[in-house]
């Protein structure tokens, strides 16, 4: 896990593969609408953002396929692990991002899930999927940077 930017910010999980598969233009912080057992499971770190995405719908922005594990003591009031979860986003931002998704072929991908001041937040990225050549360029740039850093350390 990376260091939190603020003392009240605690990272739960991160979607590292997204930075490799997508080229992001903008990011946005959104709140999550959760049940009690979901919050407890998040505090235990039982979350996974692989294959998760957000879609603008009639009611607002909704997070799909985000896996939040079961909280064992809440077995009678348990939640579904991959249920669609509403996101709390400013209406202007939602409208702007919804038009980009609809007209330009962008995708909304969750990048990180964290607690900020006691509230569960998700960092969303608006981007397009990279082509195979773009991925190769990313790998090439990363490898060359790593080699330069090694050369500087040896001096």
Buried (B, 14 or more C-beta within 10 A) or exposed (E): EEEEEEEEEBBBBBBEEBBEBBEBEBEBEBBBEBBEBBBBBBEEEBBBBEEBBBEBEEEBBBBBBBBBBBBEEBEEEBBEBBBBBBBBBEEEBBEBBBEBBEEEEBBBBBBBBBBBEEEBBBBBBBBBEBEEEBEEEBEEEEEEEEEEEEEEEEE
